[in-house]
Amino acid sequence: MRLFPLLAGVAILLATSAQAQTYPNRPLRIIVPAAAGGTIDILARALSVRLAEGLGQPVVVENRAGAGTNIGMEAVARSAPDGYTLLLGGVTIATNPSLYSKLPFDPAKDLAPVSLLVAAGNVLVVNPELPVKTVKELIEYARAHPGELNYGSPSTGSTPHLAGELFGALTGTKLVHVPYKGAALGLNDLIAGRLQLSFDNIPPAIAHIRGGKLRALAVTSAQRSALLPEIPTMIEAGLAGFDVSAWFGLLAPAGTPREAIQRVQAETVKALQAGELRERLNQFGFEVVGSTPEAFGALIQSEILRWAKIIRESGARAD
């Protein structure tokens, strides 16, 4: 009588082995929880080309913007855990659990880390019409005009949003946060003067800085950016302890077969190590990383704890 469970177990093992050998046998999709044109979208499209070459299947990028990236993240969390749907997510994975009183999913439990991809610094930029040229002058102006300065971010809970909250908490100023469905929309409004400042990711902002459409005051990372070596850090500008950087990684729905995660992770790291892609990402201001699923998972857990403290102290909420 024990033969039937034994045979069933063998069948399952054989099916799993066959799946591992044939994966992937159809196109994959990477869901980007933001609008096209921003930092995360640039990264996804650059990676998808090399990933498709390594996996031997098309990799389609699908934008699902809205609700502070929750729409896109939930779409992946609710997808079949078969290795064919991936998420290119950022810091909101770690910040949204503290920003929202109730989420319909748990990023830490419903998403499986695949690989950390890159890190990218942020830069404090202002519209050139704003009469400030240093962080000190911005603080003085903000104190003299409470509630009159609007700053944009690609989504609620993103590092540009929380950098603004941290800035306000450290300086005793009141800035008005305006969330967008992607970085490109906010940058357009900043250049047009509908916003006064932003703590943008460096990649989409740098061309506008070089072109004189935006004025850079400081970078938000602990060290200066190799792309903007002449721009001081917020710490150098007088705000001790101000260290905010963005990171982006690849994730899958929880329960995705280990074999599929390992295959995608291996091809992802291989793609990131390729000279052409690495050089392109460096030009966009990304620090290329690549990691194991375990290392990326550990980072997410540490970031959840770190941002929970900052969000609690700043009083930031998204609902």
Short mmCIF file of the C-alpha atoms (twelve columns), coordinates in Angstrom:
data_MODEL
# 
_entry.id   MODEL 
# 
loop_
_atom_site.group_PDB 
_atom_site.id 
_atom_site.type_symbol 
_atom_site.label_atom_id 
_atom_site.label_alt_id 
_atom_site.label_comp_id 
_atom_site.label_asym_id 
_atom_site.label_seq_id 
_atom_site.Cartn_x 
_atom_site.Cartn_y 
_atom_site.Cartn_z 
_atom_site.pdbx_PDB_model_num 
ATOM 1   C CA . MET A 1   0.000  0.000  0.000   1 
ATOM 2   C CA . ARG A 2   2.996  2.270  0.494   1 
ATOM 3   C CA . LEU A 3   3.874  1.915  -3.182  1 
ATOM 4   C CA . PHE A 4   1.371  4.546  -4.363  1 
ATOM 5   C CA . PRO A 5   2.711  7.439  -2.200  1 
ATOM 6   C CA . LEU A 6   6.223  6.401  -3.221  1 
ATOM 7   C CA . LEU A 7   5.334  6.471  -6.910  1 
ATOM 8   C CA . ALA A 8   3.583  9.823  -6.469  1 
ATOM 9   C CA . GLY A 9   6.701  11.233 -4.824  1 
ATOM 10  C CA . VAL A 10  8.889  9.975  -7.658  1 
ATOM 11  C CA . ALA A 11  6.532  11.541 -10.204 1 
ATOM 12  C CA . ILE A 12  6.710  14.884 -8.451  1 
ATOM 13  C CA . LEU A 13  10.511 14.758 -8.345  1 
ATOM 14  C CA . LEU A 14  10.673 13.874 -12.033 1 
ATOM 15  C CA . ALA A 15  8.258  16.680 -12.922 1 
ATOM 16  C CA . THR A 16  10.272 19.177 -10.872 1 
ATOM 17  C CA . SER A 17  13.496 18.018 -12.495 1 
ATOM 18  C CA . ALA A 18  11.979 18.307 -15.973 1 
ATOM 19  C CA . GLN A 19  10.699 21.799 -15.174 1 
ATOM 20  C CA . ALA A 20  14.144 22.861 -13.991 1 
ATOM 21  C CA . GLN A 21  15.716 21.564 -17.186 1 
ATOM 22  C CA . THR A 22  13.223 23.292 -19.466 1 
ATOM 23  C CA . TYR A 23  12.930 26.600 -17.581 1 
ATOM 24  C CA . PRO A 24  12.343 29.035 -19.089 1 
ATOM 25  C CA . ASN A 25  10.329 27.833 -22.072 1 
ATOM 26  C CA . ARG A 26  8.258  30.965 -22.643 1 
ATOM 27  C CA . PRO A 27  8.633  34.763 -22.292 1 
ATOM 28  C CA . LEU A 28  9.175  36.379 -18.905 1 
ATOM 29  C CA . ARG A 29  7.932  39.743 -17.742 1 
ATOM 30  C CA . ILE A 30  9.487  42.268 -15.393 1 
ATOM 31  C CA . ILE A 31  6.900  44.459 -13.700 1 
ATOM 32  C CA . VAL A 32  8.102  47.975 -12.952 1 
ATOM 33  C CA . PRO A 33  5.928  49.632 -10.263 1 
ATOM 34  C CA . ALA A 34  6.470  53.110 -11.738 1 
ATOM 35  C CA . ALA A 35  5.835  55.016 -14.942 1 
ATOM 36  C CA . ALA A 36  8.112  54.811 -17.965 1 
ATOM 37  C CA . GLY A 37  11.119 57.114 -18.151 1 
ATOM 38  C CA . GLY A 38  12.262 57.084 -14.541 1 
ATOM 39  C CA . THR A 39  15.262 55.505 -12.843 1 
ATOM 40  C CA . ILE A 40  13.716 52.112 -12.231 1 
ATOM 41  C CA . ASP A 41  12.306 51.924 -15.768 1 
ATOM 42  C CA . ILE A 42  15.691 52.789 -17.301 1 
ATOM 43  C CA . LEU A 43  17.287 50.020 -15.269 1 
ATOM 44  C CA . ALA A 44  14.616 47.430 -16.147 1 
ATOM 45  C CA . ARG A 45  14.857 48.042 -19.873 1 
ATOM 46  C CA . ALA A 46  18.651 47.959 -19.883 1 
ATOM 47  C CA . LEU A 47  18.685 44.709 -17.906 1 
ATOM 48  C CA . SER A 48  15.886 43.015 -19.867 1 
ATOM 49  C CA . VAL A 49  17.888 42.967 -23.102 1 
ATOM 50  C CA . ARG A 50  20.864 41.118 -21.593 1 
ATOM 51  C CA . LEU A 51  18.641 38.897 -19.460 1 
ATOM 52  C CA . ALA A 52  16.722 37.792 -22.554 1 
ATOM 53  C CA . GLU A 53  19.992 36.828 -24.225 1 
ATOM 54  C CA . GLY A 54  21.082 34.758 -21.237 1 
ATOM 55  C CA . LEU A 55  17.741 33.039 -20.664 1 
ATOM 56  C CA . GLY A 56  17.010 32.460 -24.331 1 
ATOM 57  C CA . GLN A 57  13.503 33.900 -24.000 1 
ATOM 58  C CA . PRO A 58  12.011 37.387 -24.496 1 
ATOM 59  C CA . VAL A 59  11.828 39.491 -21.340 1 
ATOM 60  C CA . VAL A 60  9.048  42.067 -21.481 1 
ATOM 61  C CA . VAL A 61  8.982  45.167 -19.255 1 
ATOM 62  C CA . GLU A 62  5.512  46.078 -18.003 1 
ATOM 63  C CA . ASN A 63  4.843  49.353 -16.154 1 
ATOM 64  C CA . ARG A 64  2.298  49.179 -13.310 1 
ATOM 65  C CA . ALA A 65  2.475  52.577 -11.643 1 
ATOM 66  C CA . GLY A 66  0.414  53.920 -8.761  1 
ATOM 67  C CA . ALA A 67  -0.285 53.812 -5.018  1 
ATOM 68  C CA . GLY A 68  3.323  54.405 -4.039  1 
ATOM 69  C CA . THR A 69  4.462  51.353 -6.094  1 
ATOM 70  C CA . ASN A 70  1.987  49.126 -4.227  1 
ATOM 71  C CA . ILE A 71  -0.008 48.336 -7.379  1 
ATOM 72  C CA . GLY A 72  2.985  46.874 -9.157  1 
ATOM 73  C CA . MET A 73  4.323  45.092 -6.093  1 
ATOM 74  C CA . GLU A 74  0.944  43.523 -5.316  1 
ATOM 75  C CA . ALA A 75  0.585  42.390 -8.938  1 
ATOM 76  C CA . VAL A 76  3.799  40.401 -8.587  1 
ATOM 77  C CA . ALA A 77  2.957  39.135 -5.099  1 
ATOM 78  C CA . ARG A 78  -0.348 37.792 -6.455  1 
ATOM 79  C CA . SER A 79  1.155  36.290 -9.624  1 
ATOM 80  C CA . ALA A 80  1.727  32.593 -10.135 1 
ATOM 81  C CA . PRO A 81  5.028  31.603 -8.479  1 
ATOM 82  C CA . ASP A 82  6.364  29.941 -11.608 1 
ATOM 83  C CA . GLY A 83  9.403  32.089 -12.368 1 
ATOM 84  C CA . TYR A 84  7.843  33.951 -15.274 1 
ATOM 85  C CA . THR A 85  6.841  37.117 -13.434 1 
ATOM 86  C CA . LEU A 86  9.494  39.276 -11.775 1 
ATOM 87  C CA . LEU A 87  9.500  42.596 -9.961  1 
ATOM 88  C CA . LEU A 88  12.129 45.278 -10.299 1 
ATOM 89  C CA . GLY A 89  11.598 46.943 -6.943  1 
ATOM 90  C CA . GLY A 90  13.305 49.539 -4.825  1 
ATOM 91  C CA . VAL A 91  13.362 50.940 -1.321  1 
ATOM 92  C CA . THR A 92  9.553  51.106 -1.115  1 
ATOM 93  C CA . ILE A 93  9.693  47.370 -0.424  1 
ATOM 94  C CA . ALA A 94  11.202 48.342 2.935   1 
ATOM 95  C CA . THR A 95  9.420  51.656 3.557   1 
ATOM 96  C CA . ASN A 96  5.799  50.971 2.624   1 
ATOM 97  C CA . PRO A 97  5.105  48.610 5.554   1 
ATOM 98  C CA . SER A 98  5.765  51.589 7.869   1 
ATOM 99  C CA . LEU A 99  4.167  54.278 5.690   1 
ATOM 100 C CA . TYR A 100 0.839  52.517 5.168   1 
ATOM 101 C CA . SER A 101 -1.377 51.481 8.069   1 
ATOM 102 C CA . LYS A 102 -2.579 48.446 6.129   1 
ATOM 103 C CA . LEU A 103 -1.210 46.812 2.993   1 
ATOM 104 C CA . PRO A 104 -3.064 44.064 1.085   1 
ATOM 105 C CA . PHE A 105 0.204  42.130 0.942   1 
ATOM 106 C CA . ASP A 106 3.423  41.798 2.935   1 
ATOM 107 C CA . PRO A 107 6.504  42.688 0.861   1 
ATOM 108 C CA . ALA A 108 8.790  40.783 3.226   1 
ATOM 109 C CA . LYS A 109 6.712  37.588 3.078   1 
ATOM 110 C CA . ASP A 110 5.009  37.659 -0.329  1 
ATOM 111 C CA . LEU A 111 8.082  38.480 -2.432  1 
ATOM 112 C CA . ALA A 112 11.185 36.324 -2.828  1 
ATOM 113 C CA . PRO A 113 14.526 38.123 -3.317  1 
ATOM 114 C CA . VAL A 114 16.479 37.181 -6.441  1 
ATOM 115 C CA . SER A 115 19.353 39.668 -6.608  1 
ATOM 116 C CA . LEU A 116 20.259 43.174 -5.564  1 
ATOM 117 C CA . LEU A 117 21.078 44.979 -8.800  1 
ATOM 118 C CA . VAL A 118 22.384 48.483 -8.209  1 
ATOM 119 C CA . ALA A 119 22.585 51.355 -5.753  1 
ATOM 120 C CA . ALA A 120 22.160 54.981 -6.746  1 
ATOM 121 C CA . GLY A 121 22.640 58.206 -4.849  1 
ATOM 122 C CA . ASN A 122 20.098 61.018 -4.731  1 
ATOM 123 C CA . VAL A 123 20.771 64.675 -5.400  1 
ATOM 124 C CA . LEU A 124 19.008 67.729 -3.983  1 
ATOM 125 C CA . VAL A 125 18.099 69.894 -6.955  1 
ATOM 126 C CA . VAL A 126 16.160 73.155 -7.205  1 
ATOM 127 C CA . ASN A 127 14.590 75.115 -10.011 1 
ATOM 128 C CA . PRO A 128 17.150 77.780 -11.020 1 
ATOM 129 C CA . GLU A 129 14.533 80.477 -10.388 1 
ATOM 130 C CA . LEU A 130 14.567 79.659 -6.671  1 
ATOM 131 C CA . PRO A 131 16.951 82.228 -5.078  1 
ATOM 132 C CA . VAL A 132 19.190 79.719 -3.293  1 
ATOM 133 C CA . LYS A 133 22.589 78.320 -4.225  1 
ATOM 134 C CA . THR A 134 23.500 76.310 -1.119  1 
ATOM 135 C CA . VAL A 135 21.789 74.012 1.354   1 
ATOM 136 C CA . LYS A 136 22.186 76.674 4.036   1 
ATOM 137 C CA . GLU A 137 20.403 79.234 1.872   1 
ATOM 138 C CA . LEU A 138 17.639 76.704 1.132   1 
ATOM 139 C CA . ILE A 139 17.098 76.104 4.849   1 
ATOM 140 C CA . GLU A 140 16.900 79.837 5.517   1 
ATOM 141 C CA . TYR A 141 14.468 80.341 2.634   1 
ATOM 142 C CA . ALA A 142 12.281 77.400 3.716   1 
ATOM 143 C CA . ARG A 143 12.114 78.725 7.284   1 
ATOM 144 C CA . ALA A 144 11.068 82.132 5.977   1 
ATOM 145 C CA . HIS A 145 8.430  80.589 3.667   1 
ATOM 146 C CA . PRO A 146 6.898  77.664 5.605   1 
ATOM 147 C CA . GLY A 147 4.631  75.447 3.506   1 
ATOM 148 C CA . GLU A 148 5.418  77.325 0.292   1 
ATOM 149 C CA . LEU A 149 8.049  75.008 -1.139  1 
ATOM 150 C CA . ASN A 150 6.796  71.967 -3.054  1 
ATOM 151 C CA . TYR A 151 9.019  68.980 -3.681  1 
ATOM 152 C CA . GLY A 152 8.229  66.027 -5.904  1 
ATOM 153 C CA . SER A 153 9.015  62.333 -5.749  1 
ATOM 154 C CA . PRO A 154 8.406  59.377 -8.076  1 
ATOM 155 C CA . SER A 155 6.158  57.788 -5.439  1 
ATOM 156 C CA . THR A 156 5.185  57.925 -1.804  1 
ATOM 157 C CA . GLY A 157 7.749  56.022 0.228   1 
ATOM 158 C CA . SER A 158 10.540 56.382 -2.294  1 
ATOM 159 C CA . THR A 159 13.913 57.701 -1.167  1 
ATOM 160 C CA . PRO A 160 13.253 61.115 -2.780  1 
ATOM 161 C CA . HIS A 161 10.106 61.363 -0.641  1 
ATOM 162 C CA . LEU A 162 11.748 60.259 2.588   1 
ATOM 163 C CA . ALA A 163 14.824 62.405 1.972   1 
ATOM 164 C CA . GLY A 164 12.460 65.388 2.011   1 
ATOM 165 C CA . GLU A 165 10.829 64.193 5.228   1 
ATOM 166 C CA . LEU A 166 14.247 63.740 6.818   1 
ATOM 167 C CA . PHE A 167 15.345 67.178 5.615   1 
ATOM 168 C CA . GLY A 168 12.287 68.763 7.209   1 
ATOM 169 C CA . ALA A 169 12.785 66.902 10.485  1 
ATOM 170 C CA . LEU A 170 16.465 67.833 10.750  1 
ATOM 171 C CA . THR A 171 16.049 71.487 9.796   1 
ATOM 172 C CA . GLY A 172 12.697 72.327 11.335  1 
ATOM 173 C CA . THR A 173 11.274 73.326 7.959   1 
ATOM 174 C CA . LYS A 174 7.943  72.516 6.337   1 
ATOM 175 C CA . LEU A 175 8.060  71.229 2.768   1 
ATOM 176 C CA . VAL A 176 5.002  70.073 0.810   1 
ATOM 177 C CA . HIS A 177 5.372  66.607 -0.719  1 
ATOM 178 C CA . VAL A 178 3.865  66.041 -4.178  1 
ATOM 179 C CA . PRO A 179 3.953  62.346 -5.219  1 
ATOM 180 C CA . TYR A 180 3.970  61.349 -8.884  1 
ATOM 181 C CA . LYS A 181 3.658  58.076 -10.781 1 
ATOM 182 C CA . GLY A 182 7.298  58.099 -11.826 1 
ATOM 183 C CA . ALA A 183 10.367 60.323 -11.783 1 
ATOM 184 C CA . ALA A 184 10.010 61.798 -15.272 1 
ATOM 185 C CA . LEU A 185 6.699  63.553 -14.515 1 
ATOM 186 C CA . GLY A 186 8.058  65.207 -11.399 1 
ATOM 187 C CA . LEU A 187 11.231 66.328 -13.148 1 
ATOM 188 C CA . ASN A 188 9.181  67.955 -15.900 1 
ATOM 189 C CA . ASP A 189 7.178  69.930 -13.339 1 
ATOM 190 C CA . LEU A 190 10.338 70.912 -11.475 1 
ATOM 191 C CA . ILE A 191 11.935 72.235 -14.651 1 
ATOM 192 C CA . ALA A 192 8.710  74.083 -15.509 1 
ATOM 193 C CA . GLY A 193 8.626  75.730 -12.068 1 
ATOM 194 C CA . ARG A 194 5.521  73.987 -10.746 1 
ATOM 195 C CA . LEU A 195 7.797  72.410 -8.119  1 
ATOM 196 C CA . GLN A 196 10.640 74.199 -6.392  1 
ATOM 197 C CA . LEU A 197 12.927 71.333 -5.414  1 
ATOM 198 C CA . SER A 198 13.404 67.595 -5.391  1 
ATOM 199 C CA . PHE A 199 15.673 64.923 -3.913  1 
ATOM 200 C CA . ASP A 200 15.912 63.013 -7.172  1 
ATOM 201 C CA . ASN A 201 17.846 59.913 -8.111  1 
ATOM 202 C CA . ILE A 202 20.986 61.061 -9.908  1 
ATOM 203 C CA . PRO A 203 20.485 59.106 -13.179 1 
ATOM 204 C CA . PRO A 204 17.424 60.972 -14.544 1 
ATOM 205 C CA . ALA A 205 18.496 64.348 -13.093 1 
ATOM 206 C CA . ILE A 206 22.087 64.588 -14.218 1 
ATOM 207 C CA . ALA A 207 21.432 65.630 -17.826 1 
ATOM 208 C CA . HIS A 208 19.221 68.500 -16.628 1 
ATOM 209 C CA . ILE A 209 21.899 69.558 -14.127 1 
ATOM 210 C CA . ARG A 210 24.535 69.615 -16.839 1 
ATOM 211 C CA . GLY A 211 22.181 71.498 -19.135 1 
ATOM 212 C CA . GLY A 212 21.469 74.202 -16.556 1 
ATOM 213 C CA . LYS A 213 17.780 73.382 -16.208 1 
ATOM 214 C CA . LEU A 214 18.295 72.327 -12.582 1 
ATOM 215 C CA . ARG A 215 20.690 73.527 -9.883  1 
ATOM 216 C CA . ALA A 216 22.307 70.839 -7.728  1 
ATOM 217 C CA . LEU A 217 22.914 71.755 -4.092  1 
ATOM 218 C CA . ALA A 218 24.062 68.468 -2.511  1 
ATOM 219 C CA . VAL A 219 24.022 64.702 -2.837  1 
ATOM 220 C CA . THR A 220 22.227 62.724 -0.153  1 
ATOM 221 C CA . SER A 221 24.681 59.819 0.155   1 
ATOM 222 C CA . ALA A 222 27.461 59.712 2.723   1 
ATOM 223 C CA . GLN A 223 30.116 60.069 0.001   1 
ATOM 224 C CA . ARG A 224 30.269 62.344 -3.007  1 
ATOM 225 C CA . SER A 225 29.071 60.978 -6.325  1 
ATOM 226 C CA . ALA A 226 31.618 60.093 -8.989  1 
ATOM 227 C CA . LEU A 227 29.239 61.652 -11.508 1 
ATOM 228 C CA . LEU A 228 28.941 64.911 -9.554  1 
ATOM 229 C CA . PRO A 229 32.282 65.171 -7.736  1 
ATOM 230 C CA . GLU A 230 31.992 68.935 -7.393  1 
ATOM 231 C CA . ILE A 231 28.706 68.708 -5.471  1 
ATOM 232 C CA . PRO A 232 29.026 68.370 -1.646  1 
ATOM 233 C CA . THR A 233 27.176 65.820 0.427   1 
ATOM 234 C CA . MET A 234 24.354 66.860 2.748   1 
ATOM 235 C CA . ILE A 235 26.673 65.987 5.627   1 
ATOM 236 C CA . GLU A 236 29.347 68.338 4.260   1 
ATOM 237 C CA . ALA A 237 26.639 70.967 3.900   1 
ATOM 238 C CA . GLY A 238 26.002 70.806 7.638   1 
ATOM 239 C CA . LEU A 239 23.326 68.134 8.132   1 
ATOM 240 C CA . ALA A 240 25.058 65.496 10.252  1 
ATOM 241 C CA . GLY A 241 23.781 61.951 9.771   1 
ATOM 242 C CA . PHE A 242 21.967 62.675 6.509   1 
ATOM 243 C CA . ASP A 243 22.555 59.531 4.443   1 
ATOM 244 C CA . VAL A 244 19.876 58.475 1.957   1 
ATOM 245 C CA . SER A 245 20.607 56.283 -1.051  1 
ATOM 246 C CA . ALA A 246 18.385 54.295 -3.366  1 
ATOM 247 C CA . TRP A 247 18.783 50.620 -4.228  1 
ATOM 248 C CA . PHE A 248 17.004 48.432 -6.740  1 
ATOM 249 C CA . GLY A 249 16.673 44.687 -7.002  1 
ATOM 250 C CA . LEU A 250 14.921 41.809 -8.710  1 
ATOM 251 C CA . LEU A 251 12.277 39.769 -6.878  1 
ATOM 252 C CA . ALA A 252 9.751  37.032 -7.637  1 
ATOM 253 C CA . PRO A 253 6.504  35.889 -6.025  1 
ATOM 254 C CA . ALA A 254 7.047  33.936 -2.819  1 
ATOM 255 C CA . GLY A 255 6.976  30.219 -3.510  1 
ATOM 256 C CA . THR A 256 8.779  30.484 -6.836  1 
ATOM 257 C CA . PRO A 257 10.833 27.299 -7.367  1 
ATOM 258 C CA . ARG A 258 14.376 27.589 -6.098  1 
ATOM 259 C CA . GLU A 259 15.689 26.374 -9.440  1 
ATOM 260 C CA . ALA A 260 13.996 29.246 -11.287 1 
ATOM 261 C CA . ILE A 261 15.304 31.840 -8.816  1 
ATOM 262 C CA . GLN A 262 18.821 30.452 -9.094  1 
ATOM 263 C CA . ARG A 263 18.702 30.516 -12.898 1 
ATOM 264 C CA . VAL A 264 17.446 34.109 -13.056 1 
ATOM 265 C CA . GLN A 265 19.930 35.192 -10.378 1 
ATOM 266 C CA . ALA A 266 22.862 33.613 -12.218 1 
ATOM 267 C CA . GLU A 267 21.915 35.230 -15.537 1 
ATOM 268 C CA . THR A 268 21.292 38.559 -13.800 1 
ATOM 269 C CA . VAL A 269 24.715 38.644 -12.180 1 
ATOM 270 C CA . LYS A 270 26.289 37.588 -15.484 1 
ATOM 271 C CA . ALA A 271 24.465 40.407 -17.276 1 
ATOM 272 C CA . LEU A 272 25.550 42.978 -14.677 1 
ATOM 273 C CA . GLN A 273 29.160 41.890 -15.035 1 
ATOM 274 C CA . ALA A 274 29.113 42.368 -18.801 1 
ATOM 275 C CA . GLY A 275 31.315 45.337 -19.667 1 
ATOM 276 C CA . GLU A 276 28.828 47.041 -21.968 1 
ATOM 277 C CA . LEU A 277 25.900 46.950 -19.543 1 
ATOM 278 C CA . ARG A 278 28.064 47.828 -16.533 1 
ATOM 279 C CA . GLU A 279 29.493 50.840 -18.366 1 
ATOM 280 C CA . ARG A 280 26.031 51.983 -19.413 1 
ATOM 281 C CA . LEU A 281 24.664 51.687 -15.887 1 
ATOM 282 C CA . ASN A 282 27.685 53.536 -14.486 1 
ATOM 283 C CA . GLN A 283 27.019 56.346 -16.943 1 
ATOM 284 C CA . PHE A 284 23.489 56.560 -15.572 1 
ATOM 285 C CA . GLY A 285 24.908 56.940 -12.061 1 
ATOM 286 C CA . PHE A 286 24.304 53.408 -10.848 1 
ATOM 287 C CA . GLU A 287 26.770 51.504 -8.680  1 
ATOM 288 C CA . VAL A 288 26.500 47.961 -10.035 1 
ATOM 289 C CA . VAL A 289 26.238 45.335 -7.295  1 
ATOM 290 C CA . GLY A 290 24.688 41.933 -8.046  1 
ATOM 291 C CA . SER A 291 24.153 39.575 -5.105  1 
ATOM 292 C CA . THR A 292 22.826 36.252 -3.889  1 
ATOM 293 C CA . PRO A 293 19.144 35.978 -2.935  1 
ATOM 294 C CA . GLU A 294 20.217 35.579 0.699   1 
ATOM 295 C CA . ALA A 295 22.301 38.756 0.730   1 
ATOM 296 C CA . PHE A 296 19.492 40.736 -0.886  1 
ATOM 297 C CA . GLY A 297 17.000 39.353 1.640   1 
ATOM 298 C CA . ALA A 298 19.247 40.403 4.505   1 
ATOM 299 C CA . LEU A 299 19.483 43.919 3.064   1 
ATOM 300 C CA . ILE A 300 15.698 44.189 2.808   1 
ATOM 301 C CA . GLN A 301 15.261 43.125 6.435   1 
ATOM 302 C CA . SER A 302 17.849 45.636 7.673   1 
ATOM 303 C CA . GLU A 303 16.285 48.413 5.571   1 
ATOM 304 C CA . ILE A 304 12.812 47.663 6.959   1 
ATOM 305 C CA . LEU A 305 14.153 48.250 10.471  1 
ATOM 306 C CA . ARG A 306 16.181 51.329 9.509   1 
ATOM 307 C CA . TRP A 307 13.362 53.100 7.687   1 
ATOM 308 C CA . ALA A 308 10.759 52.179 10.306  1 
ATOM 309 C CA . LYS A 309 12.739 54.268 12.803  1 
ATOM 310 C CA . ILE A 310 13.183 57.224 10.412  1 
ATOM 311 C CA . ILE A 311 9.543  57.187 9.352   1 
ATOM 312 C CA . ARG A 312 8.326  56.976 12.937  1 
ATOM 313 C CA . GLU A 313 10.491 59.926 13.989  1 
ATOM 314 C CA . SER A 314 9.521  62.048 10.983  1 
ATOM 315 C CA . GLY A 315 5.812  61.323 11.344  1 
ATOM 316 C CA . ALA A 316 5.495  60.548 7.621   1 
ATOM 317 C CA . ARG A 317 2.347  58.705 6.532   1 
ATOM 318 C CA . ALA A 318 0.971  57.684 3.148   1 
ATOM 319 C CA . ASP A 319 -2.668 57.152 4.173   1 
# 
